Amino acid sequence: MKNYLLLCGGVGGAKLALGFSKILPESNLTIAVNTGDDFTHFNLKICPDLDTVMYTLSNESDVSKGWGRSNESWEMLGALKDLGGETWFQLGDKDLATHIIRTQLIANGASLSEATQDLSQRFGLKTNILPMTDDLVETYIQTQNRLLSFQEYFVKHKCEPSVTNFVFKGLEKAEFNPLINLASFDEIIICPSNPFVSISPIIQLEPLNTYLKENPERVSVVSPIVNAKSLKGPTSKMMSELGMDTSVLTVANYYSEYSNTIFLDSSDTNEEHALVNNGFQVFFANLIMNNLDSKVNLAQSVIDCLEQK
C-alpha cells in the first residue's frame, strides 16, 4: 500500500478525505489542510477548513448544511443577537467549544499543529490531520470595489461581490508544515476543493511548491468541476468572473505546473482528448459524493488507479 498525502480545503476535500480514511490504514494517510481561511473572531482562533475535516472524519459534521457540527444548538448566538452583537458568522454552541479549546491550547504555547492533533484525539481520530503551515496566512478577496477578508466575502457577503484577484497575506514568509515529510509520500492528491482559495495557498508554500514542480508524476488532481459546474461553493462563479471557462480544461491548466494526472467525472469523457493532448493522464470515476458509499467508492477508484502506476 502506498503512502498518500491529501491537499485539502473545506467541504469537497473533507468528503474525499473521509473516503480515504475508511480505506487506508492511518499510517498511510496524511491530510494537509488549508488555513488561509482562518481568522480571529471574538478573540477566538477559528479554523473553518480544519474543523470541517475533523468534524467530517469523526461523523460530527452537519451534513445538511455542509459545515458546523451535527445536532447543534444556537443559544449563545441567539443571546448575542438579543444584546446587539455581531451574528453574521454563525457559531453554534458545540462548535464554539472547539474554538475555545484551540484558543486556550495556543495561548498556553501549543502550535496550530499541536492544537490540531490534540483536538483530533479528542474527537477520536487517529488519521493525521495537519494545518498546511503553523505560520499565519490570511486569504483576502479583491473585488471590484474593495479588498475583503475571506470570511467577509464568503459568509458576510455570501460570495456576491465580483472577484478580480486573490491576496494571501503572509504567504511569502510562511513555511509548509515541517511535520509533513514530502519524500515519504508515494502519491499526493489535490482534492476537489476550490483551486483559488482552498488549494492555491497550500501549493504556493515552500518547500511544497518546488517539490510539486519537480515531481509532477506523483501528483494527481481530482476535478472540482463536473459538467461545467462546480461541485461545491463559488468555484465556477470565480472562474467566470476571472474570464475563465468553467471546465475541466481550466482546472487542468491551472495545475499543469504541478501535476500530469487528473480524475474526471464519468460524464466528462468528451474532455479526455484535449487533456491527453495537453500531456495529462486521465482517469474517470463518479465524482459526485452525496453519501458515504459514494465517498468511499471515489477514494477506492483513485487508490486503485494509482496503486497500479
C-alpha positions in Angstrom: 0.0 0.0 0.0 1.3 3.4 -1.0 1.5 6.4 1.3 -0.9 9.3 0.4 -0.8 13.0 1.2 -4.1 14.8 0.6 -4.0 18.6 0.0 -7.4 19.6 1.2 -9.8 22.6 1.6 -13.2 22.5 3.1 -16.3 20.5 2.3 -15.3 18.9 -1.0 -11.9 18.0 0.2 -13.3 16.7 3.5 -15.7 14.4 1.7 -12.8 12.7 -0.2 -10.7 12.6 2.9 -13.4 10.7 4.7 -13.5 8.2 1.8 -9.7 7.7 2.0 -9.8 7.4 5.8 -12.3 4.5 5.5 -9.9 2.5 3.2 -6.3 3.3 4.2 -4.5 2.4 7.4 -3.9 5.6 9.4 -0.1 5.2 8.9 -0.6 5.6 5.1 -2.7 8.8 5.1 -1.9 12.4 6.0 -4.2 15.3 5.3 -2.7 18.8 4.9 -5.5 21.3 5.3 -5.8 24.9 4.1 -5.5 27.5 6.8 -5.8 30.7 4.7 -9.5 30.9 5.7 -8.6 31.0 9.4 -9.4 34.2 11.3 -9.9 35.5 14.8 -13.5 36.2 15.9 -14.4 37.3 19.4 -10.8 36.7 20.3 -11.1 33.0 19.3 -8.9 31.2 16.8 -11.3 29.8 14.2 -10.1 27.3 11.6 -13.1 26.5 9.3 -11.4 24.1 7.0 -9.5 22.2 9.7 -12.8 21.9 11.7 -14.7 20.7 8.6 -12.2 17.9 8.1 -12.2 16.9 11.8 -16.0 17.0 12.0 -16.4 15.1 8.8 -14.0 12.3 9.7 -15.4 12.0 13.2 -19.0 11.8 12.0 -19.7 15.1 13.8 -20.5 17.3 10.7 -23.8 18.7 9.9 -24.3 17.0 6.5 -27.4 19.1 5.6 -25.5 22.4 6.0 -22.1 21.2 4.8 -20.4 23.0 7.7 -20.5 23.0 11.5 -21.5 20.2 13.9 -24.4 17.9 13.8 -27.3 18.3 16.4 -26.1 21.8 17.0 -27.8 24.4 19.3 -27.7 28.1 19.0 -28.4 29.5 22.4 -25.2 31.7 22.5 -25.9 33.1 19.1 -29.5 34.0 20.0 -28.4 35.7 23.2 -25.7 37.6 21.3 -28.3 38.8 18.8 -30.6 39.9 21.7 -27.7 42.0 23.0 -27.0 43.6 19.6 -23.8 41.7 19.0 -22.4 40.6 15.5 -24.0 37.4 14.4 -23.0 37.3 10.7 -20.6 34.4 11.4 -22.7 31.7 12.9 -21.1 30.0 15.8 -23.1 27.1 17.2 -22.7 26.1 20.9 -20.9 22.8 20.2 -18.7 24.4 17.5 -17.9 27.2 19.9 -16.4 24.7 22.3 -13.9 23.6 19.6 -12.7 27.2 19.1 -12.4 27.8 22.9 -10.2 24.7 23.4 -8.0 25.6 20.4 -7.5 29.2 21.5 -6.6 28.0 25.0 -4.1 25.5 23.7 -2.4 28.1 21.5 -2.4 30.6 24.4 -0.6 28.1 26.5 2.1 27.7 23.9 0.9 25.0 21.5 1.5 25.4 17.8 -1.5 25.1 15.5 -0.3 21.6 14.5 -0.1 20.6 18.2 -3.6 22.1 18.9 -5.0 20.3 15.8 -3.5 16.9 16.9 -4.9 17.4 20.4 -8.4 18.2 19.1 -8.3 15.3 16.6 -7.6 13.0 19.5 -10.5 14.5 21.5 -12.7 13.7 18.5 -11.5 10.1 18.5 -9.5 10.5 15.3 -6.2 8.7 14.6 -5.8 9.9 11.0 -3.0 12.5 10.8 -4.7 15.9 10.1 -2.3 18.9 10.0 -2.6 22.5 9.0 -0.7 23.5 5.9 1.5 25.7 8.0 1.9 26.9 11.6 2.6 30.4 10.3 -0.1 33.0 9.7 -1.5 33.1 6.2 -4.6 35.2 5.5 -6.7 35.0 2.4 -8.3 38.2 1.0 -10.6 38.6 -2.0 -10.0 41.5 -4.3 -13.4 42.6 -5.5 -14.3 45.4 -7.9 -14.9 47.7 -5.1 -12.6 46.7 -2.2 -10.4 44.1 -0.6 -12.4 41.7 1.7 -11.2 39.1 4.1 -12.2 35.7 3.1 -14.9 35.2 5.7 -16.3 38.6 5.0 -16.6 37.7 1.3 -17.7 34.1 1.8 -20.0 34.4 4.8 -21.0 38.0 5.4 -21.4 38.9 1.7 -22.3 35.3 0.6 -19.9 35.4 -2.3 -21.9 38.0 -4.1 -19.2 40.6 -4.9 -17.4 40.0 -8.2 -13.9 38.7 -7.8 -10.9 40.2 -9.6 -8.0 38.7 -7.7 -6.7 36.9 -4.6 -4.3 38.1 -2.0 -2.5 35.8 0.5 -1.0 37.9 3.3 1.9 36.3 5.0 2.4 33.6 2.3 5.9 34.7 1.3 7.2 34.2 4.8 5.2 31.0 5.7 6.7 27.5 5.5 4.9 24.4 4.6 4.3 22.3 7.7 7.7 20.7 8.6 6.0 17.8 10.3 5.0 16.6 6.8 8.0 14.8 5.2 7.2 15.1 1.5 9.7 12.4 0.4 7.8 9.8 2.5 4.7 10.0 0.2 4.2 8.0 -3.0 1.2 9.9 -4.1 -0.1 13.5 -3.5 -3.7 14.1 -4.1 -5.1 17.6 -4.8 -8.7 17.3 -3.5 -11.8 18.6 -5.3 -11.6 21.9 -3.3 -11.7 25.5 -4.7 -8.4 25.9 -6.6 -8.1 29.6 -6.0 -8.8 29.9 -2.3 -8.5 26.4 -0.8 -5.6 24.8 -2.8 -3.6 27.8 -4.1 -2.5 28.9 -0.6 -1.2 25.4 0.1 0.7 24.8 -3.1 2.4 28.2 -3.1 4.1 27.3 0.2 7.7 26.3 0.1 9.2 23.8 0.0 6.0 22.1 -1.2 5.8 24.4 -4.3 9.2 23.3 -5.5 8.6 19.7 -4.6 5.4 19.5 -6.7 7.0 21.1 -9.7 9.9 18.7 -9.5 7.7 15.6 -9.0 4.5 16.1 -11.1 4.3 12.3 -11.7 3.5 11.9 -8.0 0.6 14.4 -8.0 -3.0 13.8 -9.0 -5.8 16.3 -9.3 -9.5 15.3 -8.6 -11.5 17.9 -10.5 -13.9 20.2 -8.6 -15.7 20.8 -11.9 -18.3 18.3 -13.3 -20.3 19.1 -16.4 -19.1 22.7 -16.4 -20.4 23.3 -12.8 -18.5 23.4 -9.5 -19.3 20.6 -7.1 -19.5 22.9 -4.2 -19.1 26.6 -3.5 -18.2 29.5 -5.7 -15.5 27.9 -7.9 -17.5 28.2 -11.2 -18.6 31.8 -10.3 -15.0 32.8 -9.6 -13.8 31.2 -12.9 -16.4 33.1 -14.8 -15.6 36.4 -13.1 -11.9 35.9 -13.9 -12.6 35.4 -17.5 -12.0 31.6 -17.5 -14.2 28.9 -19.0 -15.8 26.8 -16.3 -14.4 23.5 -17.4 -12.1 20.6 -16.5 -9.6 22.0 -19.0 -9.4 25.2 -16.9 -8.7 23.1 -13.9 -6.0 21.1 -15.6 -4.3 24.2 -17.0 -4.4 25.8 -13.5 -2.5 22.8 -12.1 -0.3 22.0 -15.1 2.9 23.0 -13.4 2.3 20.6 -10.6 0.6 17.5 -12.0 0.1 15.4 -15.1 -2.7 13.2 -13.8 -6.3 14.2 -13.4 -9.5 12.4 -12.3 -12.7 13.5 -14.1 -16.3 12.6 -13.6 -17.6 9.9 -16.0 -19.9 12.4 -17.6 -16.9 14.4 -18.8 -15.4 11.8 -21.2 -15.7 14.3 -24.1 -12.8 16.3 -22.5 -10.3 13.4 -22.5 -8.8 14.1 -25.9 -7.9 17.7 -25.2 -6.4 16.8 -21.8 -4.3 14.0 -23.3 -3.0 16.4 -25.9 -2.0 18.7 -23.1 0.1 15.9 -21.5 -2.4 14.6 -18.9 -3.1 11.1 -17.9 -6.9 10.9 -17.5 -8.9 8.7 -15.2 -12.7 8.6 -14.8 -14.8 8.0 -11.8 -18.0 9.1 -10.2 -17.0 12.4 -8.6 -20.5 13.2 -7.1 -20.1 12.4 -3.3 -23.6 12.6 -1.9 -23.4 9.8 0.7 -20.8 7.7 2.5 -20.7 5.0 -0.2 -20.0 7.4 -3.0 -17.2 9.0 -1.0 -15.6 5.6 -0.3 -16.1 4.5 -3.9 -14.4 7.6 -5.2 -11.5 7.1 -2.9 -11.2 3.5 -3.8 -11.3 4.4 -7.5 -8.4 6.8 -7.1 -6.4 4.4 -5.0 -7.0 1.5 -7.5 -5.7 3.6 -10.4 -2.7 5.0 -8.5 -1.7 1.7 -6.9 -1.2 0.3 -10.5 1.1 3.1 -11.6 
